[in-house]
Amino acid sequence: MAEYDDKPQLLIKKLGGLVALILGFLIAASGYRYGYPGLVAVGIAFVVVGLVLLVLKIVRRNQG
């Protein structure tokens, strides 16, 4: 297993990505349920941010 100098950054990206995904899904679902398209858009934005953070974490881990 490779050693990283920035383990806290990787942990923040991982947890931040997971939290953003979960929060985004919940916001989008509640916006859909109650008929607020703005909340659906915000929820989708959170999901996209979460996916980007997780992909960046995976790419960083697989480098080197």
C-alpha positions as CSV (number, residue, x, y, z in Angstrom):
1,M,0.0,0.0,0.0
2,A,1.4,3.4,-1.0
3,E,2.0,6.0,1.7
4,Y,0.5,9.4,1.1
5,D,1.6,12.7,2.5
6,D,-1.9,14.2,2.4
7,K,-4.0,11.5,4.1
8,P,-6.3,14.1,5.8
9,Q,-7.1,15.6,2.4
10,L,-8.1,12.2,1.0
11,L,-10.3,11.6,4.0
12,I,-11.9,14.9,3.6
13,K,-12.6,14.3,0.0
14,K,-14.0,10.8,0.7
15,L,-16.3,11.9,3.6
16,G,-17.2,15.1,1.9
17,G,-18.2,13.2,-1.3
18,L,-20.3,10.7,0.6
19,V,-22.0,13.4,2.7
20,A,-22.7,15.5,-0.5
21,L,-24.1,12.5,-2.3
22,I,-26.4,11.5,0.6
23,L,-27.5,15.1,1.3
24,G,-28.0,15.8,-2.4
25,F,-30.1,12.7,-2.9
26,L,-32.3,13.7,0.1
27,I,-32.7,17.2,-1.0
28,A,-33.6,16.2,-4.6
29,A,-36.0,13.6,-3.4
30,S,-37.8,16.0,-1.0
31,G,-37.9,18.7,-3.8
32,Y,-39.5,16.1,-6.1
33,R,-41.9,15.0,-3.5
34,Y,-43.2,18.4,-2.6
35,G,-43.0,19.8,-6.2
36,Y,-40.1,22.3,-5.8
37,P,-37.9,22.2,-8.9
38,G,-35.4,24.5,-7.3
39,L,-34.7,22.0,-4.6
40,V,-34.4,19.2,-7.2
41,A,-31.7,21.3,-9.0
42,V,-29.8,22.0,-5.7
43,G,-30.0,18.3,-4.8
44,I,-28.6,17.3,-8.2
45,A,-25.8,19.9,-7.8
46,F,-24.9,18.3,-4.5
47,V,-24.9,14.8,-6.0
48,V,-22.6,16.1,-8.8
49,V,-20.2,17.7,-6.3
50,G,-20.1,14.5,-4.3
51,L,-19.4,12.4,-7.4
52,V,-16.6,14.8,-8.4
53,L,-15.0,14.6,-5.0
54,L,-15.1,10.8,-5.0
55,V,-13.7,10.5,-8.5
56,L,-10.9,12.9,-7.6
57,K,-10.1,10.8,-4.5
58,I,-10.0,7.6,-6.6
59,V,-7.8,9.2,-9.3
60,R,-5.4,10.6,-6.8
61,R,-5.2,7.2,-5.1
62,N,-4.4,5.4,-8.4
63,Q,-1.7,7.8,-9.4
64,G,1.9,6.8,-9.0
